[in-house]
Amino acid sequence: MRAPGEWPDRDPLAHRAETTPDRAAVVDAREGGATTDYREFDRAVEALAAGLAEEGPLDATRGADESPPRVAVLADDRAAVPRSLFATTRLGWSVVPLNRQSGRAALVTALERTDPAALVHDGPTAERAANLASEVGLQTRSLAALRDRGATATAPPAGERTVDRDAERLVLFTSGTTGEPKGVRLSLRNLLASATGSAFRLGVLPEDRWLCCLPTYHMGGLAPWVRSALYGTRVVVGGDFDPERTAREMREHEVTGVSLVPTMLVRLLDDGWTPPETLRFVLLGGGPADESLIERALAAGVPVHPTYGMTETASQVATARPEILAEQPTTVGQPLVTTDLAVVDEDGDPVERGDTGELVVDGPTVSRGYLDGETTAAAFSDAGLHTGDLGWRDADGRLRVVGRVDDAFVSGGETVHPAAVADRLRDHPAVADAAVVGVEDREWGRRVAAALVPDGDTLDAADVVADCEADLATYERPRTVAVVDSLPRTASGTVDRAALRNLLDDRGDSV
């Protein structure tokens, strides 16, 4: 008997299709607004699942880590990953979405680490998938052919479709801003708990339409599909982000919600975007949003909801609502109802409110661990997931995230927190954005190096550094500076610190 408060073991998409079969599930903005209802969406997923199930060799568990059979997906079509997730979940398998922007070496590594039974693809990625599969000794399958093969299969009644809530159902690779990406193992319980917590924070209306313009091989792009299936709302599938096109898609399809990274919001505002009246929320995550961007968004009437989230927590940890941002523009709000958040010192003991420490997250949204056991053991304790992020909470429990534990470095015996230095650099009126890292220095061990994006045609780096001197300790002042058109970022929008160090080594000037 299921304990009170426990998720049922029914297939969530099958339940949705049985409950509201005629309600719109997917609106394809790329195809003139072609609409698929939940009955049709469920049938497409069932056909894919049946096609996979009929491929006999695919049902053998590979590897020795007691994982379910895995299917890797390399596809241009943004809808391919969520359809594959629902299909493999139905089979008791796991899906591994691959970043189509990655180079060959990174994709080969991802395949070798996850050891999938097959690599499935769509038309545009067929040749690349074949080359990768040949290199690592995998089978390939066309998504279209699998759906066609399974289209005539007889599906069981929806009520008979059950799933294991706690088994691995999804492996997502983190962005890898400072090293090799980590493979995060997520369960259906993680995904549904995240969707529940998000609903309590953002609210849900029957007419909600969530625009998907983020890649679905990242959590920010995939989460709206799980949420919409749970809520009975619809996903609007957009093209790759472009300010003009994305603004048009929001307007023409009466979008009520969208997930963006800060650079996307900046580009929309730079393009003169006015949000449509239907828009209820812009979930802003994937990296820190500086105070000036929040103020600019509020002034433009954007219902911005800054959020702190992770792949390891199936998306949101904490999210702020717009009504508190006028007075507290640097907060990402309080934790979601499904999430426990602690701030701890170096010994793992909780710190006082207002003090900075590492963020530790626990609750049903938190991943079951990583592909690598040693990485899992290093990151998890009885208290939960040690995120490696630094932050503090005010008297009301609202969170500020101020950097990474491993971003901090020692220069001449003093600890430098790059995020704090970057925040001060952004205060200069000629600076649109900034990022700071430590680079090797013979005398000091490491020195502060900064990349500055000008807010205009010109920027005098020496003038910016001089302007900051009164507010920065001597050891915090940038000694190497490069003026750049844009900061190097990962696909999810966070600053790529390894690329930033290389850039500063090549182009940085002493100041």
C-alpha positions as a printed NumPy array, in Angstrom:
array([[  0.   ,   0.   ,   0.   ],
       [  1.321,   3.427,  -0.963],
       [  2.203,   5.685,   1.985],
       [  0.24 ,   8.941,   2.367],
       [  1.758,  11.71 ,   0.298],
       [  3.659,   9.292,  -1.971],
       [  3.519,   9.681,  -5.729],
       [  1.402,   7.029,  -7.458],
       [  3.252,   4.577,  -9.664],
       [  1.213,   5.356, -12.767],
       [  2.786,   6.695, -15.936],
       [  2.277,  10.493, -15.734],
       [  1.8  ,  11.063, -19.463],
       [ -0.566,   8.126, -19.798],
       [ -2.594,   9.456, -16.885],
       [ -2.723,  12.912, -18.49 ],
       [ -3.865,  11.454, -21.822],
       [ -6.581,   9.489, -20.06 ],
       [ -7.716,  12.501, -18.01 ],
       [ -7.678,  15.271, -20.643],
       [ -7.143,  13.57 , -24.027],
       [ -8.435,  16.494, -26.105],
       [ -6.464,  19.207, -24.351],
       [ -3.586,  20.696, -26.376],
       [ -0.194,  19.302, -25.397],
       [  2.247,  20.715, -27.945],
       [  2.075,  23.758, -30.199],
       [  4.845,  23.84 , -32.812],
       [  5.725,  27.459, -33.54 ],
       [  8.148,  26.216, -36.218],
       [  5.286,  24.622, -38.154],
       [  2.801,  27.475, -38.162],
       [  1.321,  26.564, -34.801],
       [  0.485,  22.932, -35.559],
       [ -1.152,  21.532, -32.424],
       [ -0.963,  18.041, -30.919],
       [ -3.399,  17.052, -28.185],
       [ -2.533,  14.733, -25.303],
       [ -4.177,  11.723, -26.946],
       [ -2.008,  12.177, -30.042],
       [  1.114,  12.945, -28.009],
       [  0.605,   9.811, -25.915],
       [  0.13 ,   7.706, -29.054],
       [  3.364,   9.057, -30.552],
       [  5.227,   8.212, -27.343],
       [  3.63 ,   4.756, -27.232],
       [  4.676,   4.113, -30.829],
       [  8.265,   5.079, -30.023],
       [  8.263,   2.889, -26.912],
       [  6.841,  -0.047, -28.868],
       [  9.398,   0.438, -31.624],
       [ 12.221,   0.405, -29.096],
       [ 10.78 ,  -2.645, -27.332],
       [ 10.657,  -4.62 , -30.593],
       [ 14.372,  -4.053, -31.122],
       [ 15.433,  -7.217, -29.307],
       [ 19.125,  -6.402, -28.69 ],
       [ 18.205,  -3.128, -27.012],
       [ 16.652,  -4.743, -23.947],
       [ 19.929,  -6.062, -22.554],
       [ 21.415,  -4.139, -19.649],
       [ 24.89 ,  -2.893, -20.488],
       [ 27.58 ,  -2.018, -18.004],
       [ 28.02 ,  -3.167, -14.418],
       [ 26.529,  -0.273, -12.441],
       [ 23.056,  -1.808, -12.078],
       [ 21.585,   0.927, -14.222],
       [ 18.582,   0.293, -16.456],
       [ 19.161,  -0.046, -20.201],
       [ 20.059,   3.371, -21.582],
       [ 19.255,   4.947, -24.925],
       [ 21.292,   7.941, -26.072],
       [ 19.575,  10.622, -28.173],
       [ 21.313,  12.917, -30.659],
       [ 18.718,  15.053, -32.406],
       [ 18.162,  18.502, -33.864],
       [ 14.425,  18.368, -33.158],
       [ 13.783,  19.948, -29.742],
       [ 10.799,  17.624, -29.181],
       [ 12.847,  14.438, -29.706],
       [ 14.34 ,  14.321, -26.208],
       [ 11.076,  14.695, -24.225],
       [  9.325,  12.125, -26.433],
       [ 12.245,   9.759, -25.845],
       [ 12.163,  10.424, -22.095],
       [  8.476,   9.531, -21.846],
       [  8.969,   6.474, -24.066],
       [ 11.973,   5.047, -22.23 ],
       [ 10.327,   5.747, -18.855],
       [  7.382,   3.674, -20.061],
       [  9.768,   0.805, -20.789],
       [ 11.667,   1.089, -17.495],
       [ 14.747,   2.34 , -19.327],
       [ 16.782,   5.536, -19.112],
       [ 17.502,   8.23 , -21.701],
       [ 20.782,  10.087, -22.255],
       [ 20.281,  13.348, -24.217],
       [ 23.458,  14.388, -26.027],
       [ 24.466,  17.986, -26.619],
       [ 24.347,  18.407, -30.404],
       [ 26.683,  21.416, -30.074],
       [ 29.458,  19.286, -28.561],
       [ 32.538,  18.203, -30.444],
       [ 33.328,  14.614, -31.357],
       [ 35.588,  13.952, -28.372],
       [ 32.999,  15.122, -25.838],
       [ 30.251,  13.01 , -27.446],
       [ 32.462,   9.923, -27.571],
       [ 33.281,  10.391, -23.896],
       [ 29.575,  10.747, -22.999],
       [ 28.74 ,   7.541, -24.88 ],
       [ 31.604,   5.618, -23.3  ],
       [ 30.645,   6.772, -19.812],
       [ 26.939,   5.945, -20.127],
       [ 27.341,   2.753, -22.194],
       [ 23.928,   2.978, -23.916],
       [ 22.306,   0.065, -25.738],
       [ 21.744,   2.25 , -28.795],
       [ 22.13 ,   5.744, -30.189],
       [ 18.916,   7.11 , -31.702],
       [ 18.812,  10.092, -34.024],
       [ 16.655,  12.181, -36.32 ],
       [ 17.287,  12.974, -39.983],
       [ 19.712,  15.9  , -39.613],
       [ 21.939,  14.008, -37.166],
       [ 21.921,  10.603, -38.913],
       [ 25.386,  10.813, -40.443],
       [ 27.009,  12.154, -37.294],
       [ 25.306,   9.502, -35.163],
       [ 26.516,   6.763, -37.497],
       [ 30.1  ,   7.984, -37.25 ],
       [ 29.959,   8.173, -33.456],
       [ 28.302,   4.767, -33.126],
       [ 30.936,   3.196, -35.352],
       [ 33.696,   4.667, -33.213],
       [ 32.344,   3.304, -29.924],
       [ 30.679,   0.115, -31.194],
       [ 26.989,   1.021, -30.87 ],
       [ 23.813,   0.382, -32.8  ],
       [ 21.987,   3.361, -34.284],
       [ 18.257,   3.717, -34.802],
       [ 16.186,   6.373, -36.529],
       [ 13.497,   7.927, -34.338],
       [ 11.118,   8.095, -37.296],
       [ 11.675,   4.427, -38.176],
       [ 11.128,   3.369, -34.565],
       [  7.84 ,   5.279, -34.382],
       [  6.694,   3.77 , -37.679],
       [  7.589,   0.275, -36.518],
       [  5.716,   0.691, -33.247],
       [  2.688,   2.521, -34.665],
       [  0.66 ,  -0.669, -35.099],
       [  1.398,  -2.039, -31.625],
       [ -1.515,  -2.501, -29.245],
       [ -1.065,  -0.294, -26.202],
       [ -2.212,  -1.443, -22.76 ],
       [ -4.94 ,   0.58 , -21.018],
       [ -3.513,   3.737, -19.473],
       [ -4.354,   2.606, -15.955],
       [ -2.164,  -0.467, -16.386],
       [  0.978,   1.504, -17.233],
       [  3.099,   1.702, -14.107],
       [  6.578,   3.081, -13.537],
       [  9.307,   2.828, -10.919],
       [  9.527,   6.317,  -9.429],
       [ 12.984,   5.876,  -7.909],
       [ 15.01 ,   4.203, -10.648],
       [ 17.264,   6.205, -12.951],
       [ 15.266,   7.537, -15.891],
       [ 17.489,  10.321, -17.183],
       [ 21.218,  11.09 , -17.397],
       [ 22.1  ,  14.723, -18.073],
       [ 25.586,  16.117, -18.349],
       [ 26.382,  19.348, -16.531],
       [ 27.873,  22.248, -18.449],
       [ 31.399,  21.666, -17.19 ],
       [ 32.441,  25.265, -16.512],
       [ 35.62 ,  24.314, -14.67 ],
       [ 36.345,  20.715, -15.705],
       [ 34.898,  17.553, -17.23 ],
       [ 31.077,  17.55 , -17.261],
       [ 29.476,  15.298, -14.66 ],
       [ 26.784,  12.802, -15.615],
       [ 23.789,  13.404, -13.327],
       [ 21.369,  10.525, -12.742],
       [ 17.756,  11.601, -12.221],
       [ 14.635,   9.635, -11.342],
       [ 10.981,  10.211, -12.116],
       [ 10.507,  11.176,  -8.472],
       [ 13.086,  13.963,  -8.922],
       [ 11.311,  15.295, -12.012],
       [  7.798,  15.19 , -10.552],
       [  8.878,  16.734,  -7.241],
       [ 10.536,  19.561,  -9.141],
       [  7.383,  20.12 , -11.201],
       [  5.315,  20.216,  -8.015],
       [  7.565,  22.727,  -6.286],
       [  7.616,  24.907,  -9.386],
       [  3.809,  24.901,  -9.556],
       [  3.534,  26.178,  -5.995],
       [  5.969,  29.003,  -6.727],
       [  4.895,  30.067, -10.24 ],
       [  1.264,  29.014, -10.146],
       [ -0.567,  27.055, -12.853],
       [ -3.473,  28.149, -15.052],
       [ -5.358,  25.904, -17.52 ],
       [ -4.416,  28.191, -20.419],
       [ -0.691,  28.23 , -19.631],
       [  1.688,  27.958, -22.585],
       [  5.381,  27.492, -21.816],
       [  7.689,  28.476, -24.683],
       [ 10.578,  26.058, -25.085],
       [ 13.513,  27.933, -26.627],
       [ 16.258,  26.318, -24.534],
       [ 17.889,  23.055, -25.674],
       [ 16.254,  19.955, -24.239],
       [ 19.599,  18.277, -23.58 ],
       [ 19.737,  20.635, -20.572],
       [ 17.353,  20.58 , -17.629],
       [ 16.062,  24.098, -18.285],
       [ 14.754,  23.052, -21.685],
       [ 13.449,  19.64 , -20.664],
       [ 11.672,  20.585, -17.424],
       [  8.724,  22.409, -19.098],
       [  7.752,  19.21 , -20.912],
       [  7.518,  17.211, -17.684],
       [  5.669,  20.033, -15.944],
       [  3.194,  20.515, -18.763],
       [  2.368,  16.806, -18.858],
       [  1.771,  16.853, -15.115],
       [ -0.286,  20.073, -15.178],
       [ -2.221,  19.419, -18.391],
       [ -0.909,  22.617, -19.97 ],
       [  0.908,  23.036, -23.281],
       [  4.461,  23.454, -24.528],
       [  5.098,  25.864, -27.383],
       [  8.083,  24.548, -29.326],
       [ 10.139,  27.46 , -30.592],
       [ 13.141,  27.645, -32.846],
       [ 16.651,  28.249, -31.6  ],
       [ 16.774,  31.489, -29.651],
       [ 16.824,  34.685, -31.662],
       [ 15.536,  37.946, -30.115],
       [ 13.203,  38.835, -32.962],
       [ 11.907,  35.315, -33.572],
       [ 11.507,  34.454, -29.883],
       [  9.623,  37.694, -29.219],
       [  7.349,  36.954, -32.174],
       [  6.692,  33.398, -30.969],
       [  5.738,  34.669, -27.52 ],
       [  3.354,  37.216, -29.01 ],
       [  1.74 ,  35.077, -31.721],
       [  1.205,  32.046, -29.507],
       [  0.079,  33.98 , -26.411],
       [  2.855,  32.482, -24.308],
       [  2.391,  32.713, -20.535],
       [  5.815,  31.464, -19.43 ],
       [  9.347,  31.076, -20.724],
       [ 12.709,  29.966, -19.357],
       [ 15.667,  32.162, -20.296],
       [ 19.307,  32.543, -19.341],
       [ 20.507,  36.096, -18.565],
       [ 22.223,  36.616, -21.921],
       [ 18.929,  35.86 , -23.696],
       [ 17.053,  38.416, -21.622],
       [ 19.755,  41.009, -22.293],
       [ 19.447,  40.428, -26.049],
       [ 15.657,  40.697, -25.924],
       [ 15.809,  43.978, -24.023],
       [ 18.537,  45.309, -26.317],
       [ 16.192,  44.547, -29.226],
       [ 13.457,  46.696, -27.686],
       [ 11.246,  43.801, -26.616],
       [  7.932,  44.529, -24.937],
       [  6.522,  41.416, -23.235],
       [  3.035,  40.332, -24.344],
       [  0.154,  40.856, -21.93 ],
       [ -0.289,  37.094, -21.618],
       [  3.199,  36.574, -20.15 ],
       [  3.003,  35.604, -16.459],
       [  6.607,  34.684, -15.756],
       [ 10.123,  34.679, -17.142],
       [ 12.049,  32.03 , -15.231],
       [ 15.581,  33.443, -15.309],
       [ 18.32 ,  30.953, -14.472],
       [ 21.379,  29.152, -15.781],
       [ 23.703,  31.771, -14.32 ],
       [ 23.733,  34.863, -12.119],
       [ 21.713,  37.897, -13.189],
       [ 23.252,  41.15 , -12.036],
       [ 21.255,  43.843, -10.284],
       [ 21.208,  46.146, -13.298],
       [ 19.59 ,  43.478, -15.489],
       [ 16.848,  42.844, -12.923],
       [ 16.159,  46.58 , -12.618],
       [ 16.107,  46.943, -16.386],
       [ 13.681,  44.016, -16.763],
       [ 11.31 ,  45.381, -14.13 ],
       [ 11.355,  48.812, -15.788],
       [ 10.376,  47.146, -19.095],
       [  7.443,  45.366, -17.475],
       [  9.021,  41.904, -17.656],
       [  7.61 ,  39.509, -15.006],
       [ 11.085,  38.273, -14.168],
       [ 11.575,  35.444, -11.655],
       [ 15.307,  35.036, -10.888],
       [ 16.017,  31.451,  -9.975],
       [ 18.831,  29.363,  -8.58 ],
       [ 18.779,  25.808,  -9.829],
       [ 20.935,  22.856, -10.797],
       [ 20.84 ,  19.801, -13.007],
       [ 21.305,  17.807,  -9.802],
       [ 18.01 ,  19.163,  -8.413],
       [ 16.002,  18.685, -11.633],
       [ 15.887,  22.491, -12.081],
       [ 14.778,  25.048,  -9.48 ],
       [ 16.068,  25.222,  -5.905],
       [ 14.891,  28.741,  -5.076],
       [ 12.959,  31.326,  -7.088],
       [ 12.072,  34.957,  -6.409],
       [  8.819,  36.566,  -7.47 ],
       [  8.843,  40.046,  -9.086],
       [  7.061,  41.813,  -6.234],
       [ 10.096,  41.511,  -3.931],
       [ 12.724,  42.474,  -6.501],
       [ 12.228,  46.24 ,  -6.434],
       [ 13.644,  46.304,  -2.919],
       [ 15.8  ,  43.164,  -3.148],
       [ 17.05 ,  42.835,  -6.747],
       [ 19.935,  40.518,  -5.858],
       [ 17.883,  37.721,  -4.304],
       [ 16.815,  34.467,  -5.93 ],
       [ 14.095,  34.076,  -3.331],
       [ 13.254,  31.338,  -0.905],
       [ 13.608,  27.585,  -1.529],
       [ 10.712,  25.784,  -3.185],
       [  8.308,  23.865,  -0.984],
       [  9.9  ,  20.567,  -2.089],
       [ 13.448,  21.644,  -1.212],
       [ 15.474,  21.912,   1.987],
       [ 18.389,  24.356,   1.875],
       [ 21.176,  24.781,   4.419],
       [ 24.143,  27.168,   4.456],
       [ 27.173,  25.562,   6.125],
       [ 30.769,  26.404,   7.029],
       [ 33.895,  24.46 ,   6.079],
       [ 33.147,  21.901,   8.824],
       [ 29.598,  21.347,   7.567],
       [ 27.966,  23.192,  10.462],
       [ 25.099,  25.634,   9.78 ],
       [ 26.047,  29.314,   9.803],
       [ 24.045,  32.231,  11.14 ],
       [ 21.591,  34.067,   8.889],
       [ 23.516,  36.707,   6.96 ],
       [ 26.77 ,  34.722,   6.996],
       [ 28.185,  33.218,   3.807],
       [ 28.747,  29.502,   3.42 ],
       [ 28.328,  26.559,   1.085],
       [ 24.786,  25.709,  -0.019],
       [ 23.608,  22.184,   0.787],
       [ 20.371,  20.977,  -0.804],
       [ 18.178,  18.049,   0.202],
       [ 14.732,  16.753,  -0.645],
       [ 12.928,  14.704,  -3.307],
       [ 14.216,  16.835,  -6.2  ],
       [ 17.841,  15.947,  -5.487],
       [ 19.59 ,  13.519,  -7.842],
       [ 20.378,   9.953,  -6.898],
       [ 24.019,  10.737,  -7.703],
       [ 26.492,  10.837, -10.561],
       [ 27.695,   8.217, -13.008],
       [ 30.951,   8.039, -11.076],
       [ 30.775,   6.674,  -7.542],
       [ 33.741,   8.678,  -6.294],
       [ 32.208,  11.927,  -7.533],
       [ 28.941,  11.012,  -5.821],
       [ 30.67 ,  10.212,  -2.534],
       [ 32.552,  13.53 ,  -2.625],
       [ 29.405,  15.605,  -3.228],
       [ 26.819,  13.905,  -1.   ],
       [ 26.576,  13.536,   2.747],
       [ 23.793,  12.743,   5.203],
       [ 22.837,  16.427,   4.945],
       [ 22.288,  16.245,   1.189],
       [ 24.063,  17.531,  -1.9  ],
       [ 26.997,  19.853,  -1.281],
       [ 26.544,  22.159,  -4.256],
       [ 29.899,  23.914,  -4.238],
       [ 28.018,  27.212,  -4.439],
       [ 28.488,  30.005,  -1.906],
       [ 25.571,  32.048,  -0.629],
       [ 23.755,  33.511,   2.331],
       [ 20.16 ,  33.879,   3.511],
       [ 18.632,  36.956,   5.078],
       [ 16.331,  37.067,   8.101],
       [ 13.367,  36.106,   5.916],
       [ 15.182,  33.15 ,   4.403],
       [ 15.708,  34.713,   0.996],
       [ 18.832,  33.475,  -0.737],
       [ 21.708,  35.32 ,  -2.378],
       [ 24.224,  33.277,  -4.372],
       [ 27.661,  34.895,  -4.379],
       [ 29.971,  32.48 ,  -6.176],
       [ 31.564,  29.052,  -6.124],
       [ 33.654,  27.462,  -3.42 ],
       [ 36.157,  26.338,  -6.054],
       [ 36.172,  29.751,  -7.77 ],
       [ 37.839,  31.291,  -4.736],
       [ 41.614,  31.435,  -4.912],
       [ 44.513,  32.638,  -2.779],
       [ 46.621,  35.581,  -3.938],
       [ 49.577,  36.493,  -1.765],
       [ 48.081,  34.598,   1.168],
       [ 44.66 ,  36.285,   0.912],
       [ 41.441,  34.67 ,  -0.324],
       [ 39.767,  36.307,  -3.326],
       [ 36.093,  35.712,  -4.187],
       [ 35.79 ,  36.439,  -7.939],
       [ 32.023,  37.038,  -7.906],
       [ 32.372,  39.922,  -5.441],
       [ 35.058,  41.566,  -7.569],
       [ 32.997,  41.119, -10.743],
       [ 29.967,  42.695,  -9.056],
       [ 32.012,  45.805,  -8.259],
       [ 33.376,  46.022, -11.805],
       [ 29.828,  45.919, -13.191],
       [ 28.989,  49.002, -11.139],
       [ 31.124,  51.113, -13.467],
       [ 28.851,  52.907, -15.96 ],
       [ 31.028,  51.911, -18.919],
       [ 30.867,  48.176, -18.078],
       [ 27.974,  46.047, -19.338],
       [ 29.275,  42.758, -17.942],
       [ 32.339,  41.354, -16.224],
       [ 33.856,  38.083, -15.085],
       [ 36.856,  37.396, -12.867],
       [ 39.182,  34.417, -12.45 ],
       [ 42.586,  33.758, -10.949],
       [ 45.534,  33.202, -13.281],
       [ 49.012,  31.925, -12.493],
       [ 51.473,  34.48 , -11.091],
       [ 55.107,  33.829, -10.166],
       [ 55.159,  36.303,  -7.305],
       [ 51.677,  35.966,  -5.782],
       [ 50.748,  32.422,  -6.762],
       [ 47.623,  33.725,  -8.487],
       [ 46.547,  37.197,  -9.491],
       [ 43.139,  38.651, -10.262],
       [ 42.277,  38.744, -13.974],
       [ 39.095,  40.262, -15.391],
       [ 37.263,  40.312, -18.702],
       [ 35.128,  43.416, -19.294],
       [ 32.311,  43.85 , -21.8  ],
       [ 31.869,  47.546, -22.656],
       [ 28.523,  49.303, -22.426],
       [ 29.165,  51.384, -25.52 ],
       [ 31.854,  51.767, -28.15 ],
       [ 34.914,  52.21 , -25.936],
       [ 36.129,  51.254, -22.49 ],
       [ 39.295,  52.299, -20.664],
       [ 40.294,  49.284, -18.562],
       [ 42.705,  51.277, -16.406],
       [ 39.95 ,  53.791, -15.624],
       [ 37.586,  51.011, -14.548],
       [ 40.182,  49.455, -12.225],
       [ 41.083,  52.834, -10.738],
       [ 37.414,  53.568, -10.082],
       [ 37.143,  50.338,  -8.07 ],
       [ 40.264,  50.768,  -5.947],
       [ 38.508,  52.4  ,  -3.015],
       [ 36.081,  49.463,  -2.702],
       [ 38.485,  46.58 ,  -3.266],
       [ 41.316,  45.3  ,  -1.131],
       [ 44.746,  45.51 ,  -2.712],
       [ 44.818,  41.763,  -3.349],
       [ 41.34 ,  41.942,  -4.98 ],
       [ 42.247,  44.52 ,  -7.636],
       [ 42.521,  43.177, -11.188],
       [ 46.105,  43.069, -12.459],
       [ 45.246,  41.626, -15.869],
       [ 42.291,  42.878, -17.897],
       [ 40.895,  42.121, -21.345],
       [ 38.131,  44.102, -23.044],
       [ 35.92 ,  41.666, -24.977],
       [ 32.738,  41.786, -27.045],
       [ 31.151,  39.027, -24.961],
       [ 32.051,  36.59 , -22.197],
       [ 32.632,  32.924, -23.123],
       [ 29.644,  30.916, -21.938],
       [ 28.441,  27.348, -21.858],
       [ 25.252,  26.261, -23.626],
       [ 23.278,  26.868, -20.414],
       [ 24.517,  30.454, -20.143],
       [ 27.054,  30.202, -17.326],
       [ 30.517,  31.696, -17.75 ],
       [ 32.946,  29.109, -19.109],
       [ 35.817,  29.691, -16.697],
       [ 38.313,  27.441, -18.446],
       [ 37.74 ,  29.337, -21.716],
       [ 37.905,  32.626, -19.811],
       [ 41.331,  31.795, -18.389],
       [ 42.594,  30.914, -21.861],
       [ 41.207,  34.178, -23.21 ],
       [ 42.894,  36.212, -20.495],
       [ 46.188,  34.375, -20.965],
       [ 46.079,  35.23 , -24.689],
       [ 44.608,  38.749, -24.665],
       [ 44.897,  40.169, -21.166],
       [ 46.893,  43.326, -20.577],
       [ 48.541,  44.435, -17.329],
       [ 46.929,  47.398, -15.561]])
